[in-house]
Amino acid sequence: MSEAILKAMMQLFALIVDIDEIQEISEKERSIIRAFLSRQLNSELTEKYMAIFENYLQHYHHDAIDKKSVKRKKRTSLTAVRILSICEQINEELEQR
């Protein structure tokens, strides 16, 4: 799997992970991502991409927003656009192979 695809996958995981009111993800969620990476990569690269995932997680979920607010609805729309864009990037990368 190429570096571009792996980074895109880390972005997708960070965007779709279920962040609760305390702005944290569970260890179970992290272990799922780690298991995915460890099936694809050696332990050194797994740690590298876990760090990339954590950076994206902080970037996309840096502030708590009330679930019923207008800002939350706008963020949800923006997230959907980002997900579509990332999926298009992955498809382009796969088509080049």
N, CA, C and O atoms as a CHARMM CRD file, in Angstrom:
* protein
*
  388
    1    1 MET  N      0.85900  -1.16900   0.00000 PROA 1      0.00000
    2    1 MET  CA     0.00000   0.00000   0.00000 PROA 1      0.00000
    3    1 MET  C      0.90500   1.23100   0.00000 PROA 1      0.00000
    4    1 MET  O      1.87300   1.29900   0.75800 PROA 1      0.00000
    5    2 SER  N      0.58600   2.19400  -0.84800 PROA 2      0.00000
    6    2 SER  CA     1.44100   3.37800  -0.97200 PROA 2      0.00000
    7    2 SER  C      1.29000   4.30600   0.23200 PROA 2      0.00000
    8    2 SER  O      0.31000   4.24800   0.97500 PROA 2      0.00000
    9    3 GLU  N      2.29100   5.15500   0.39200 PROA 3      0.00000
   10    3 GLU  CA     2.25800   6.12200   1.49100 PROA 3      0.00000
   11    3 GLU  C      1.06700   7.06700   1.35200 PROA 3      0.00000
   12    3 GLU  O      0.42100   7.41100   2.34100 PROA 3      0.00000
   13    4 ALA  N      0.78100   7.48600   0.11400 PROA 4      0.00000
   14    4 ALA  CA    -0.34900   8.39800  -0.10700 PROA 4      0.00000
   15    4 ALA  C     -1.66700   7.75900   0.32900 PROA 4      0.00000
   16    4 ALA  O     -2.50400   8.41500   0.94900 PROA 4      0.00000
   17    5 ILE  N     -1.84600   6.49200   0.00700 PROA 5      0.00000
   18    5 ILE  CA    -3.08200   5.80300   0.39400 PROA 5      0.00000
   19    5 ILE  C     -3.14400   5.62800   1.90600 PROA 5      0.00000
   20    5 ILE  O     -4.20000   5.82100   2.50800 PROA 5      0.00000
   21    6 LEU  N     -2.02700   5.26600   2.52100 PROA 6      0.00000
   22    6 LEU  CA    -2.01600   5.10100   3.97800 PROA 6      0.00000
   23    6 LEU  C     -2.33400   6.41200   4.69300 PROA 6      0.00000
   24    6 LEU  O     -3.09600   6.42100   5.66000 PROA 6      0.00000
   25    7 LYS  N     -1.76100   7.51100   4.22700 PROA 7      0.00000
   26    7 LYS  CA    -2.05600   8.80400   4.85200 PROA 7      0.00000
   27    7 LYS  C     -3.52300   9.17300   4.65600 PROA 7      0.00000
   28    7 LYS  O     -4.16200   9.70900   5.56200 PROA 7      0.00000
   29    8 ALA  N     -4.05000   8.88500   3.47700 PROA 8      0.00000
   30    8 ALA  CA    -5.46600   9.15800   3.22300 PROA 8      0.00000
   31    8 ALA  C     -6.35300   8.31100   4.13600 PROA 8      0.00000
   32    8 ALA  O     -7.36700   8.79100   4.64300 PROA 8      0.00000
   33    9 MET  N     -5.97100   7.06600   4.33900 PROA 9      0.00000
   34    9 MET  CA    -6.73500   6.19700   5.24200 PROA 9      0.00000
   35    9 MET  C     -6.70300   6.73200   6.67300 PROA 9      0.00000
   36    9 MET  O     -7.71200   6.67700   7.37500 PROA 9      0.00000
   37   10 MET  N     -5.56100   7.24500   7.10800 PROA 10     0.00000
   38   10 MET  CA    -5.46400   7.80900   8.45700 PROA 10     0.00000
   39   10 MET  C     -6.37600   9.02800   8.58500 PROA 10     0.00000
   40   10 MET  O     -6.99200   9.24200   9.62800 PROA 10     0.00000
   41   11 GLN  N     -6.45800   9.82800   7.51500 PROA 11     0.00000
   42   11 GLN  CA    -7.38400  10.96600   7.52600 PROA 11     0.00000
   43   11 GLN  C     -8.82300  10.48300   7.63700 PROA 11     0.00000
   44   11 GLN  O     -9.60300  11.01500   8.42700 PROA 11     0.00000
   45   12 LEU  N     -9.16900   9.48100   6.84900 PROA 12     0.00000
   46   12 LEU  CA   -10.53400   8.94500   6.91100 PROA 12     0.00000
   47   12 LEU  C    -10.85500   8.41300   8.29600 PROA 12     0.00000
   48   12 LEU  O    -11.92000   8.70100   8.84300 PROA 12     0.00000
   49   13 PHE  N     -9.94500   7.64200   8.86200 PROA 13     0.00000
   50   13 PHE  CA   -10.17800   7.11200  10.20700 PROA 13     0.00000
   51   13 PHE  C    -10.38000   8.24400  11.20500 PROA 13     0.00000
   52   13 PHE  O    -11.26600   8.17000  12.05700 PROA 13     0.00000
   53   14 ALA  N     -9.56500   9.29100  11.10600 PROA 14     0.00000
   54   14 ALA  CA    -9.67800  10.41800  12.04100 PROA 14     0.00000
   55   14 ALA  C    -10.99900  11.15700  11.86000 PROA 14     0.00000
   56   14 ALA  O    -11.57800  11.64200  12.83200 PROA 14     0.00000
   57   15 LEU  N    -11.47200  11.24500  10.63200 PROA 15     0.00000
   58   15 LEU  CA   -12.72800  11.94400  10.37800 PROA 15     0.00000
   59   15 LEU  C    -13.94300  11.15500  10.85200 PROA 15     0.00000
   60   15 LEU  O    -14.91000  11.74100  11.33800 PROA 15     0.00000
   61   16 ILE  N    -13.90200   9.84300  10.71700 PROA 16     0.00000
   62   16 ILE  CA   -15.11300   9.06500  11.01400 PROA 16     0.00000
   63   16 ILE  C    -15.14000   8.47500  12.41100 PROA 16     0.00000
   64   16 ILE  O    -16.16100   7.92800  12.82800 PROA 16     0.00000
   65   17 VAL  N    -14.03500   8.57400  13.14400 PROA 17     0.00000
   66   17 VAL  CA   -14.00400   8.01600  14.49200 PROA 17     0.00000
   67   17 VAL  C    -15.04400   8.72600  15.36800 PROA 17     0.00000
   68   17 VAL  O    -15.29000   9.92200  15.21100 PROA 17     0.00000
   69   18 ASP  N    -15.63500   7.98500  16.27400 PROA 18     0.00000
   70   18 ASP  CA   -16.69200   8.51700  17.14100 PROA 18     0.00000
   71   18 ASP  C    -16.07400   9.25700  18.32600 PROA 18     0.00000
   72   18 ASP  O    -15.62300   8.64000  19.29100 PROA 18     0.00000
   73   19 ILE  N    -16.06100  10.58600  18.24000 PROA 19     0.00000
   74   19 ILE  CA   -15.54000  11.41600  19.32600 PROA 19     0.00000
   75   19 ILE  C    -16.71300  11.77300  20.23200 PROA 19     0.00000
   76   19 ILE  O    -17.72400  12.30900  19.77900 PROA 19     0.00000
   77   20 ASP  N    -16.56400  11.47200  21.50000 PROA 20     0.00000
   78   20 ASP  CA   -17.64400  11.78100  22.43200 PROA 20     0.00000
   79   20 ASP  C    -17.42100  13.13600  23.09900 PROA 20     0.00000
   80   20 ASP  O    -16.51400  13.87900  22.72400 PROA 20     0.00000
   81   21 GLU  N    -18.24100  13.44500  24.07400 PROA 21     0.00000
   82   21 GLU  CA   -18.20700  14.76200  24.71500 PROA 21     0.00000
   83   21 GLU  C    -16.87500  15.08800  25.38400 PROA 21     0.00000
   84   21 GLU  O    -16.53600  16.26000  25.54600 PROA 21     0.00000
   85   22 ILE  N    -16.12800  14.07400  25.77100 PROA 22     0.00000
   86   22 ILE  CA   -14.85400  14.35200  26.43600 PROA 22     0.00000
   87   22 ILE  C    -13.69000  14.41600  25.44700 PROA 22     0.00000
   88   22 ILE  O    -12.52600  14.45100  25.84400 PROA 22     0.00000
   89   23 GLN  N    -14.02100  14.42900  24.15900 PROA 23     0.00000
   90   23 GLN  CA   -13.02900  14.60500  23.10200 PROA 23     0.00000
   91   23 GLN  C    -11.95400  13.52200  23.09000 PROA 23     0.00000
   92   23 GLN  O    -10.78300  13.82000  22.85200 PROA 23     0.00000
   93   24 GLU  N    -12.32400  12.30200  23.33600 PROA 24     0.00000
   94   24 GLU  CA   -11.36800  11.20100  23.30800 PROA 24     0.00000
   95   24 GLU  C    -11.96400  10.02400  22.55600 PROA 24     0.00000
   96   24 GLU  O    -13.18100   9.85300  22.49400 PROA 24     0.00000
   97   25 ILE  N    -11.08800   9.22800  21.99200 PROA 25     0.00000
   98   25 ILE  CA   -11.55700   7.97800  21.41400 PROA 25     0.00000
   99   25 ILE  C    -11.14900   6.85200  22.35100 PROA 25     0.00000
  100   25 ILE  O    -10.20900   6.98900  23.13500 PROA 25     0.00000
  101   26 SER  N    -11.85200   5.76100  22.26200 PROA 26     0.00000
  102   26 SER  CA   -11.58200   4.64300  23.16700 PROA 26     0.00000
  103   26 SER  C    -10.33700   3.87400  22.72000 PROA 26     0.00000
  104   26 SER  O     -9.89800   3.97300  21.57400 PROA 26     0.00000
  105   27 GLU  N     -9.79800   3.12300  23.63900 PROA 27     0.00000
  106   27 GLU  CA    -8.65900   2.25900  23.31100 PROA 27     0.00000
  107   27 GLU  C     -9.08200   1.18400  22.31200 PROA 27     0.00000
  108   27 GLU  O     -8.27100   0.73100  21.50500 PROA 27     0.00000
  109   28 LYS  N    -10.34700   0.77800  22.36500 PROA 28     0.00000
  110   28 LYS  CA   -10.84200  -0.21400  21.40600 PROA 28     0.00000
  111   28 LYS  C    -10.75400   0.34000  19.98800 PROA 28     0.00000
  112   28 LYS  O    -10.33800  -0.35900  19.06400 PROA 28     0.00000
  113   29 GLU  N    -11.14900   1.60300  19.82400 PROA 29     0.00000
  114   29 GLU  CA   -11.07500   2.22500  18.50300 PROA 29     0.00000
  115   29 GLU  C     -9.62600   2.32700  18.03200 PROA 29     0.00000
  116   29 GLU  O     -9.32000   2.04300  16.87400 PROA 29     0.00000
  117   30 ARG  N     -8.74300   2.73100  18.93400 PROA 30     0.00000
  118   30 ARG  CA    -7.31900   2.79700  18.58000 PROA 30     0.00000
  119   30 ARG  C     -6.77700   1.41000  18.22300 PROA 30     0.00000
  120   30 ARG  O     -5.98700   1.26700  17.28900 PROA 30     0.00000
  121   31 SER  N     -7.20000   0.40600  18.96000 PROA 31     0.00000
  122   31 SER  CA    -6.68500  -0.94500  18.69700 PROA 31     0.00000
  123   31 SER  C     -7.15700  -1.46900  17.33900 PROA 31     0.00000
  124   31 SER  O     -6.44500  -2.23700  16.69300 PROA 31     0.00000
  125   32 ILE  N     -8.33500  -1.06500  16.90800 PROA 32     0.00000
  126   32 ILE  CA    -8.82600  -1.46200  15.58100 PROA 32     0.00000
  127   32 ILE  C     -7.93600  -0.85800  14.50000 PROA 32     0.00000
  128   32 ILE  O     -7.56100  -1.53800  13.54400 PROA 32     0.00000
  129   33 ILE  N     -7.60300   0.40900  14.65400 PROA 33     0.00000
  130   33 ILE  CA    -6.74300   1.07800  13.67800 PROA 33     0.00000
  131   33 ILE  C     -5.34500   0.46500  13.70900 PROA 33     0.00000
  132   33 ILE  O     -4.74800   0.21800  12.66100 PROA 33     0.00000
  133   34 ARG  N     -4.82800   0.22300  14.90200 PROA 34     0.00000
  134   34 ARG  CA    -3.50000  -0.39400  15.04100 PROA 34     0.00000
  135   34 ARG  C     -3.48800  -1.79000  14.39600 PROA 34     0.00000
  136   34 ARG  O     -2.51600  -2.15500  13.73300 PROA 34     0.00000
  137   35 ALA  N     -4.54600  -2.55900  14.58500 PROA 35     0.00000
  138   35 ALA  CA    -4.62800  -3.90300  13.99500 PROA 35     0.00000
  139   35 ALA  C     -4.63500  -3.81900  12.46900 PROA 35     0.00000
  140   35 ALA  O     -3.96900  -4.60800  11.79800 PROA 35     0.00000
  141   36 PHE  N     -5.38300  -2.87000  11.92700 PROA 36     0.00000
  142   36 PHE  CA    -5.39500  -2.66500  10.47600 PROA 36     0.00000
  143   36 PHE  C     -3.98300  -2.38100   9.97600 PROA 36     0.00000
  144   36 PHE  O     -3.52000  -2.99100   9.01200 PROA 36     0.00000
  145   37 LEU  N     -3.30700  -1.44900  10.64000 PROA 37     0.00000
  146   37 LEU  CA    -1.95600  -1.07500  10.21900 PROA 37     0.00000
  147   37 LEU  C     -0.97400  -2.23100  10.37100 PROA 37     0.00000
  148   37 LEU  O     -0.13700  -2.45000   9.49500 PROA 37     0.00000
  149   38 SER  N     -1.06500  -2.96200  11.45900 PROA 38     0.00000
  150   38 SER  CA    -0.09900  -4.04300  11.69900 PROA 38     0.00000
  151   38 SER  C     -0.26100  -5.19200  10.70600 PROA 38     0.00000
  152   38 SER  O      0.68200  -5.94900  10.48000 PROA 38     0.00000
  153   39 ARG  N     -1.44100  -5.32800  10.11400 PROA 39     0.00000
  154   39 ARG  CA    -1.62300  -6.33700   9.06100 PROA 39     0.00000
  155   39 ARG  C     -0.94400  -5.90700   7.76300 PROA 39     0.00000
  156   39 ARG  O     -0.59700  -6.74400   6.93000 PROA 39     0.00000
  157   40 GLN  N     -0.75600  -4.59700   7.59800 PROA 40     0.00000
  158   40 GLN  CA    -0.17900  -4.06100   6.36600 PROA 40     0.00000
  159   40 GLN  C      1.31300  -3.74000   6.48300 PROA 40     0.00000
  160   40 GLN  O      2.04600  -3.79400   5.49500 PROA 40     0.00000
  161   41 LEU  N      1.75800  -3.40100   7.71200 PROA 41     0.00000
  162   41 LEU  CA     3.07900  -2.80500   7.90300 PROA 41     0.00000
  163   41 LEU  C      3.85200  -3.47000   9.03000 PROA 41     0.00000
  164   41 LEU  O      3.29300  -4.21300   9.83600 PROA 41     0.00000
  165   42 ASN  N      5.15200  -3.18800   9.07100 PROA 42     0.00000
  166   42 ASN  CA     5.95500  -3.64000  10.20900 PROA 42     0.00000
  167   42 ASN  C      5.66900  -2.74700  11.41500 PROA 42     0.00000
  168   42 ASN  O      4.95400  -1.75200  11.29300 PROA 42     0.00000
  169   43 SER  N      6.22000  -3.09300  12.56700 PROA 43     0.00000
  170   43 SER  CA     5.88600  -2.36600  13.80200 PROA 43     0.00000
  171   43 SER  C      6.35200  -0.91200  13.77300 PROA 43     0.00000
  172   43 SER  O      5.67100  -0.03800  14.31100 PROA 43     0.00000
  173   44 GLU  N      7.49800  -0.64100  13.15700 PROA 44     0.00000
  174   44 GLU  CA     7.99400   0.73700  13.08100 PROA 44     0.00000
  175   44 GLU  C      7.05000   1.61700  12.26200 PROA 44     0.00000
  176   44 GLU  O      6.71500   2.72900  12.67000 PROA 44     0.00000
  177   45 LEU  N      6.62800   1.11300  11.11100 PROA 45     0.00000
  178   45 LEU  CA     5.70400   1.88400  10.27700 PROA 45     0.00000
  179   45 LEU  C      4.31500   1.97400  10.90900 PROA 45     0.00000
  180   45 LEU  O      3.62100   2.97800  10.74500 PROA 45     0.00000
  181   46 THR  N      3.91100   0.93700  11.62400 PROA 46     0.00000
  182   46 THR  CA     2.63300   0.99300  12.33400 PROA 46     0.00000
  183   46 THR  C      2.63500   2.16100  13.31100 PROA 46     0.00000
  184   46 THR  O      1.66600   2.91700  13.37800 PROA 46     0.00000
  185   47 GLU  N      3.71500   2.31300  14.06700 PROA 47     0.00000
  186   47 GLU  CA     3.81400   3.42500  15.02000 PROA 47     0.00000
  187   47 GLU  C      3.83900   4.77200  14.30300 PROA 47     0.00000
  188   47 GLU  O      3.24200   5.74200  14.77200 PROA 47     0.00000
  189   48 LYS  N      4.52800   4.82900  13.17400 PROA 48     0.00000
  190   48 LYS  CA     4.58100   6.07200  12.38900 PROA 48     0.00000
  191   48 LYS  C      3.17300   6.49300  11.96200 PROA 48     0.00000
  192   48 LYS  O      2.79500   7.65600  12.10400 PROA 48     0.00000
  193   49 TYR  N      2.40700   5.54200  11.44100 PROA 49     0.00000
  194   49 TYR  CA     1.07100   5.88400  10.95700 PROA 49     0.00000
  195   49 TYR  C      0.06500   6.07800  12.08800 PROA 49     0.00000
  196   49 TYR  O     -0.92200   6.79400  11.91500 PROA 49     0.00000
  197   50 MET  N      0.29500   5.46200  13.22500 PROA 50     0.00000
  198   50 MET  CA    -0.53900   5.76300  14.39900 PROA 50     0.00000
  199   50 MET  C     -0.31400   7.21300  14.82600 PROA 50     0.00000
  200   50 MET  O     -1.26100   7.89800  15.21300 PROA 50     0.00000
  201   51 ALA  N      0.92700   7.68200  14.76000 PROA 51     0.00000
  202   51 ALA  CA     1.22300   9.08000  15.09600 PROA 51     0.00000
  203   51 ALA  C      0.57000  10.01900  14.08900 PROA 51     0.00000
  204   51 ALA  O      0.04900  11.06900  14.46500 PROA 51     0.00000
  205   52 ILE  N      0.59500   9.64900  12.82000 PROA 52     0.00000
  206   52 ILE  CA    -0.07100  10.45400  11.78900 PROA 52     0.00000
  207   52 ILE  C     -1.56800  10.49900  12.06500 PROA 52     0.00000
  208   52 ILE  O     -2.19000  11.55600  11.96100 PROA 52     0.00000
  209   53 PHE  N     -2.15100   9.35000  12.41800 PROA 53     0.00000
  210   53 PHE  CA    -3.57200   9.30300  12.77300 PROA 53     0.00000
  211   53 PHE  C     -3.87400  10.24100  13.93700 PROA 53     0.00000
  212   53 PHE  O     -4.84500  10.99500  13.88900 PROA 53     0.00000
  213   54 GLU  N     -3.05200  10.20100  14.97800 PROA 54     0.00000
  214   54 GLU  CA    -3.25600  11.06400  16.15100 PROA 54     0.00000
  215   54 GLU  C     -3.19100  12.54200  15.76500 PROA 54     0.00000
  216   54 GLU  O     -3.96200  13.35200  16.28000 PROA 54     0.00000
  217   55 ASN  N     -2.27800  12.89400  14.86500 PROA 55     0.00000
  218   55 ASN  CA    -2.18600  14.28800  14.40800 PROA 55     0.00000
  219   55 ASN  C     -3.45400  14.70800  13.66900 PROA 55     0.00000
  220   55 ASN  O     -3.98600  15.79300  13.90500 PROA 55     0.00000
  221   56 TYR  N     -3.93400  13.84500  12.77400 PROA 56     0.00000
  222   56 TYR  CA    -5.18200  14.15200  12.07200 PROA 56     0.00000
  223   56 TYR  C     -6.35100  14.23500  13.05100 PROA 56     0.00000
  224   56 TYR  O     -7.23100  15.08300  12.90200 PROA 56     0.00000
  225   57 LEU  N     -6.35700  13.37400  14.03200 PROA 57     0.00000
  226   57 LEU  CA    -7.41500  13.37600  15.03900 PROA 57     0.00000
  227   57 LEU  C     -7.46100  14.71600  15.76700 PROA 57     0.00000
  228   57 LEU  O     -8.53500  15.29000  15.94600 PROA 57     0.00000
  229   58 GLN  N     -6.31300  15.20900  16.18200 PROA 58     0.00000
  230   58 GLN  CA    -6.25200  16.51500  16.84900 PROA 58     0.00000
  231   58 GLN  C     -6.68400  17.62900  15.90800 PROA 58     0.00000
  232   58 GLN  O     -7.36900  18.56700  16.31600 PROA 58     0.00000
  233   59 HSD  N     -6.28300  17.52200  14.65300 PROA 59     0.00000
  234   59 HSD  CA    -6.62900  18.55700  13.67500 PROA 59     0.00000
  235   59 HSD  C     -8.14300  18.63000  13.44500 PROA 59     0.00000
  236   59 HSD  O     -8.71700  19.71900  13.42700 PROA 59     0.00000
  237   60 TYR  N     -8.77400  17.49200  13.27200 PROA 60     0.00000
  238   60 TYR  CA   -10.19700  17.46700  12.93600 PROA 60     0.00000
  239   60 TYR  C    -11.12800  17.57800  14.13700 PROA 60     0.00000
  240   60 TYR  O    -12.28800  17.95600  13.97500 PROA 60     0.00000
  241   61 HSD  N    -10.65200  17.26200  15.32900 PROA 61     0.00000
  242   61 HSD  CA   -11.52300  17.24700  16.50700 PROA 61     0.00000
  243   61 HSD  C    -10.92700  18.05300  17.65300 PROA 61     0.00000
  244   61 HSD  O    -10.93000  17.60300  18.79900 PROA 61     0.00000
  245   62 HSD  N    -10.42200  19.23100  17.35000 PROA 62     0.00000
  246   62 HSD  CA    -9.72300  20.01200  18.37500 PROA 62     0.00000
  247   62 HSD  C    -10.64200  20.74800  19.34100 PROA 62     0.00000
  248   62 HSD  O    -10.18400  21.21400  20.38400 PROA 62     0.00000
  249   63 ASP  N    -11.91500  20.86400  19.02000 PROA 63     0.00000
  250   63 ASP  CA   -12.81100  21.55700  19.94600 PROA 63     0.00000
  251   63 ASP  C    -14.14400  20.82600  20.06500 PROA 63     0.00000
  252   63 ASP  O    -14.61500  20.18900  19.12300 PROA 63     0.00000
  253   64 ALA  N    -14.72700  20.93500  21.23300 PROA 64     0.00000
  254   64 ALA  CA   -16.02700  20.30400  21.48500 PROA 64     0.00000
  255   64 ALA  C    -17.13400  21.23200  20.99600 PROA 64     0.00000
  256   64 ALA  O    -17.12400  22.43300  21.26500 PROA 64     0.00000
  257   65 ILE  N    -18.07500  20.65500  20.28200 PROA 65     0.00000
  258   65 ILE  CA   -19.20100  21.43400  19.76700 PROA 65     0.00000
  259   65 ILE  C    -20.48500  20.70900  20.14400 PROA 65     0.00000
  260   65 ILE  O    -20.59000  19.49300  19.99100 PROA 65     0.00000
  261   66 ASP  N    -21.45800  21.46600  20.63700 PROA 66     0.00000
  262   66 ASP  CA   -22.75400  20.90000  20.99300 PROA 66     0.00000
  263   66 ASP  C    -23.36500  20.21400  19.77500 PROA 66     0.00000
  264   66 ASP  O    -23.38700  20.78200  18.68300 PROA 66     0.00000
  265   67 LYS  N    -23.85900  18.99800  19.96400 PROA 67     0.00000
  266   67 LYS  CA   -24.38000  18.20400  18.85400 PROA 67     0.00000
  267   67 LYS  C    -25.57700  18.83700  18.15300 PROA 67     0.00000
  268   67 LYS  O    -25.85600  18.51200  16.99900 PROA 67     0.00000
  269   68 LYS  N    -26.28200  19.72900  18.82600 PROA 68     0.00000
  270   68 LYS  CA   -27.47400  20.33300  18.23000 PROA 68     0.00000
  271   68 LYS  C    -27.20900  21.71200  17.63500 PROA 68     0.00000
  272   68 LYS  O    -28.13300  22.34400  17.12300 PROA 68     0.00000
  273   69 SER  N    -25.99100  22.18400  17.68900 PROA 69     0.00000
  274   69 SER  CA   -25.69000  23.53700  17.23100 PROA 69     0.00000
  275   69 SER  C    -25.58000  23.61300  15.70700 PROA 69     0.00000
  276   69 SER  O    -25.36600  22.60900  15.02700 PROA 69     0.00000
  277   70 VAL  N    -25.73400  24.82800  15.19700 PROA 70     0.00000
  278   70 VAL  CA   -25.58200  25.08000  13.76600 PROA 70     0.00000
  279   70 VAL  C    -24.14200  24.80500  13.35000 PROA 70     0.00000
  280   70 VAL  O    -23.89100  24.26400  12.27300 PROA 70     0.00000
  281   71 LYS  N    -23.20100  25.17900  14.20800 PROA 71     0.00000
  282   71 LYS  CA   -21.78800  24.94300  13.90800 PROA 71     0.00000
  283   71 LYS  C    -21.51800  23.45000  13.72500 PROA 71     0.00000
  284   71 LYS  O    -20.73800  23.06400  12.85400 PROA 71     0.00000
  285   72 ARG  N    -22.14500  22.62600  14.52500 PROA 72     0.00000
  286   72 ARG  CA   -21.96800  21.17300  14.41400 PROA 72     0.00000
  287   72 ARG  C    -22.50500  20.67400  13.07100 PROA 72     0.00000
  288   72 ARG  O    -21.89200  19.81900  12.43100 PROA 72     0.00000
  289   73 LYS  N    -23.65100  21.21100  12.64900 PROA 73     0.00000
  290   73 LYS  CA   -24.22400  20.81000  11.35900 PROA 73     0.00000
  291   73 LYS  C    -23.31000  21.21300  10.21100 PROA 73     0.00000
  292   73 LYS  O    -23.13400  20.45900   9.25400 PROA 73     0.00000
  293   74 LYS  N    -22.72700  22.41200  10.31200 PROA 74     0.00000
  294   74 LYS  CA   -21.79300  22.86000   9.28100 PROA 74     0.00000
  295   74 LYS  C    -20.55300  21.97700   9.26000 PROA 74     0.00000
  296   74 LYS  O    -20.04100  21.63500   8.19400 PROA 74     0.00000
  297   75 ARG  N    -20.07400  21.60900  10.44700 PROA 75     0.00000
  298   75 ARG  CA   -18.89500  20.74000  10.51800 PROA 75     0.00000
  299   75 ARG  C    -19.20700  19.37900   9.90300 PROA 75     0.00000
  300   75 ARG  O    -18.36500  18.80200   9.21600 PROA 75     0.00000
  301   76 THR  N    -20.40200  18.86800  10.14500 PROA 76     0.00000
  302   76 THR  CA   -20.78700  17.57800   9.57100 PROA 76     0.00000
  303   76 THR  C    -20.78000  17.64800   8.04900 PROA 76     0.00000
  304   76 THR  O    -20.32200  16.71800   7.38400 PROA 76     0.00000
  305   77 SER  N    -21.28500  18.74600   7.49900 PROA 77     0.00000
  306   77 SER  CA   -21.27800  18.92500   6.04600 PROA 77     0.00000
  307   77 SER  C    -19.85100  19.00700   5.51500 PROA 77     0.00000
  308   77 SER  O    -19.52700  18.39500   4.49800 PROA 77     0.00000
  309   78 LEU  N    -19.00800  19.75600   6.19800 PROA 78     0.00000
  310   78 LEU  CA   -17.61200  19.88100   5.79600 PROA 78     0.00000
  311   78 LEU  C    -16.90300  18.52900   5.87400 PROA 78     0.00000
  312   78 LEU  O    -16.09500  18.19400   5.00800 PROA 78     0.00000
  313   79 THR  N    -17.20400  17.77000   6.89700 PROA 79     0.00000
  314   79 THR  CA   -16.60700  16.44100   7.04200 PROA 79     0.00000
  315   79 THR  C    -17.00800  15.54600   5.87800 PROA 79     0.00000
  316   79 THR  O    -16.17600  14.80800   5.35100 PROA 79     0.00000
  317   80 ALA  N    -18.26300  15.60200   5.47300 PROA 80     0.00000
  318   80 ALA  CA   -18.72800  14.79200   4.34400 PROA 80     0.00000
  319   80 ALA  C    -17.98200  15.16000   3.06500 PROA 80     0.00000
  320   80 ALA  O    -17.61200  14.28400   2.28500 PROA 80     0.00000
  321   81 VAL  N    -17.76400  16.44700   2.85400 PROA 81     0.00000
  322   81 VAL  CA   -17.02000  16.90100   1.67600 PROA 81     0.00000
  323   81 VAL  C    -15.57200  16.41600   1.74800 PROA 81     0.00000
  324   81 VAL  O    -15.01400  15.96500   0.74800 PROA 81     0.00000
  325   82 ARG  N    -14.97500  16.51000   2.92000 PROA 82     0.00000
  326   82 ARG  CA   -13.58900  16.03700   3.09100 PROA 82     0.00000
  327   82 ARG  C    -13.48400  14.54100   2.81400 PROA 82     0.00000
  328   82 ARG  O    -12.55400  14.09100   2.14500 PROA 82     0.00000
  329   83 ILE  N    -14.43600  13.77800   3.32700 PROA 83     0.00000
  330   83 ILE  CA   -14.42100  12.32700   3.12000 PROA 83     0.00000
  331   83 ILE  C    -14.51900  12.01100   1.63100 PROA 83     0.00000
  332   83 ILE  O    -13.78300  11.16100   1.13000 PROA 83     0.00000
  333   84 LEU  N    -15.41100  12.67900   0.92700 PROA 84     0.00000
  334   84 LEU  CA   -15.55200  12.46800  -0.51400 PROA 84     0.00000
  335   84 LEU  C    -14.25300  12.80000  -1.23800 PROA 84     0.00000
  336   84 LEU  O    -13.82300  12.05600  -2.11900 PROA 84     0.00000
  337   85 SER  N    -13.63800  13.90300  -0.87400 PROA 85     0.00000
  338   85 SER  CA   -12.38200  14.31500  -1.49900 PROA 85     0.00000
  339   85 SER  C    -11.27300  13.29300  -1.25300 PROA 85     0.00000
  340   85 SER  O    -10.52000  12.95800  -2.16800 PROA 85     0.00000
  341   86 ILE  N    -11.17400  12.80700  -0.03600 PROA 86     0.00000
  342   86 ILE  CA   -10.14300  11.81400   0.29600 PROA 86     0.00000
  343   86 ILE  C    -10.39400  10.51700  -0.47300 PROA 86     0.00000
  344   86 ILE  O     -9.45200   9.90000  -0.97000 PROA 86     0.00000
  345   87 CYS  N    -11.64500  10.10700  -0.57300 PROA 87     0.00000
  346   87 CYS  CA   -11.97400   8.89300  -1.32700 PROA 87     0.00000
  347   87 CYS  C    -11.60800   9.05500  -2.80300 PROA 87     0.00000
  348   87 CYS  O    -11.12700   8.11100  -3.43000 PROA 87     0.00000
  349   88 GLU  N    -11.83200  10.23600  -3.35300 PROA 88     0.00000
  350   88 GLU  CA   -11.44800  10.50500  -4.73800 PROA 88     0.00000
  351   88 GLU  C     -9.93200  10.42800  -4.90400 PROA 88     0.00000
  352   88 GLU  O     -9.44100   9.90700  -5.90500 PROA 88     0.00000
  353   89 GLN  N     -9.18800  10.94800  -3.92300 PROA 89     0.00000
  354   89 GLN  CA    -7.72400  10.86400  -3.97700 PROA 89     0.00000
  355   89 GLN  C     -7.26300   9.40900  -3.95600 PROA 89     0.00000
  356   89 GLN  O     -6.36300   9.02400  -4.70100 PROA 89     0.00000
  357   90 ILE  N     -7.88200   8.61500  -3.10500 PROA 90     0.00000
  358   90 ILE  CA    -7.52200   7.19300  -3.02900 PROA 90     0.00000
  359   90 ILE  C     -7.81200   6.50900  -4.36000 PROA 90     0.00000
  360   90 ILE  O     -6.98800   5.74000  -4.85400 PROA 90     0.00000
  361   91 ASN  N     -8.97400   6.78100  -4.94300 PROA 91     0.00000
  362   91 ASN  CA    -9.32200   6.18100  -6.23400 PROA 91     0.00000
  363   91 ASN  C     -8.33100   6.57900  -7.31700 PROA 91     0.00000
  364   91 ASN  O     -7.91700   5.74000  -8.11600 PROA 91     0.00000
  365   92 GLU  N     -7.94400   7.85500  -7.35200 PROA 92     0.00000
  366   92 GLU  CA    -6.96600   8.30900  -8.34200 PROA 92     0.00000
  367   92 GLU  C     -5.64200   7.57900  -8.15900 PROA 92     0.00000
  368   92 GLU  O     -5.02000   7.15600  -9.13300 PROA 92     0.00000
  369   93 GLU  N     -5.21700   7.43400  -6.91800 PROA 93     0.00000
  370   93 GLU  CA    -3.96400   6.73500  -6.62400 PROA 93     0.00000
  371   93 GLU  C     -4.05000   5.27800  -7.07700 PROA 93     0.00000
  372   93 GLU  O     -3.09700   4.74900  -7.65000 PROA 93     0.00000
  373   94 LEU  N     -5.17700   4.63400  -6.82500 PROA 94     0.00000
  374   94 LEU  CA    -5.33900   3.23500  -7.22200 PROA 94     0.00000
  375   94 LEU  C     -5.40900   3.07800  -8.74100 PROA 94     0.00000
  376   94 LEU  O     -4.92200   2.08500  -9.28300 PROA 94     0.00000
  377   95 GLU  N     -6.00600   4.04200  -9.42700 PROA 95     0.00000
  378   95 GLU  CA    -6.10900   3.97400 -10.88600 PROA 95     0.00000
  379   95 GLU  C     -4.75600   4.15400 -11.56000 PROA 95     0.00000
  380   95 GLU  O     -4.55500   3.67100 -12.67500 PROA 95     0.00000
  381   96 GLN  N     -3.82800   4.83900 -10.90400 PROA 96     0.00000
  382   96 GLN  CA    -2.50200   5.05800 -11.47300 PROA 96     0.00000
  383   96 GLN  C     -1.65600   3.79600 -11.44600 PROA 96     0.00000
  384   96 GLN  O     -0.64700   3.71400 -12.14600 PROA 96     0.00000
  385   97 ARG  N     -2.04300   2.83200 -10.66400 PROA 97     0.00000
  386   97 ARG  CA    -1.25200   1.59400 -10.53000 PROA 97     0.00000
  387   97 ARG  C     -1.46200   0.65900 -11.66700 PROA 97     0.00000
  388   97 ARG  O     -0.86900  -0.41900 -11.69800 PROA 97     0.00000
